[in-house]
Amino acid sequence: MTAGVPLYQAKAEFFRVLGHPVRIRVLELLQDRPRPVRDLLAEIGIEPSSLSQQLAVLRRYGIVTSHREASTVIYELAGGDIAELLRIARRFLTEMLTGQSELLAELREAEEATP
C-alpha cells in the first residue's frame, strides 16, 4: 500500500485481495496449521500454476508467509487476525442466511394462506 491512500481505499484493496474463492480456501486451510504446497494442491484441486498465482498475491500483501524445508515450500498465515476475520465472516454469513431462511419460510406461509 502506498502512503497517502485514504483508509477506506486501503480497506477496499485489502478486501479485493481476499475476494477470490481460491484465496479464501487457502486461508481457511491455513487456519488449522502451516501446510506444504502439495497439501494445498490436493485439497483445492486446481492447477499448480493457478495456486502459485494466488499464493503470490497473498504473500505480496503480507497475508501469508512461506519458508522452505529442503525442497518443500510451507505456507502459513502471517498472523492470527486473518483467522479471526474468517471466523467473523463465517458467523456473519450464518446469521445473514439464518435470517433469510426465516424470511423465506414466512413468505411461503403467507403464500399458502392466500386463497
VENPEDA-V804254 format. One record per residue. BURIAL is # if it has 16 or more other ideal C-beta (glycine too) atoms within 10 Angstrom, else .. Layout:
BEGIN
burial
BURIAL
BURIAL
END
This chain:
BEGIN
burial
.
.
.
.
.
.
.
.
.
.
.
.
.
.
.
.
.
#
.
.
.
#
#
.
#
#
#
.
#
#
.
.
.
.
#
.
#
.
.
#
#
.
.
#
.
.
.
.
.
.
#
.
.
#
#
.
#
#
.
.
#
.
#
#
.
.
.
.
.
.
.
.
#
.
#
.
#
.
.
.
.
#
.
.
.
#
.
.
.
.
.
.
.
.
.
.
.
.
.
.
.
.
.
.
.
.
.
.
.
.
.
.
.
.
.
END
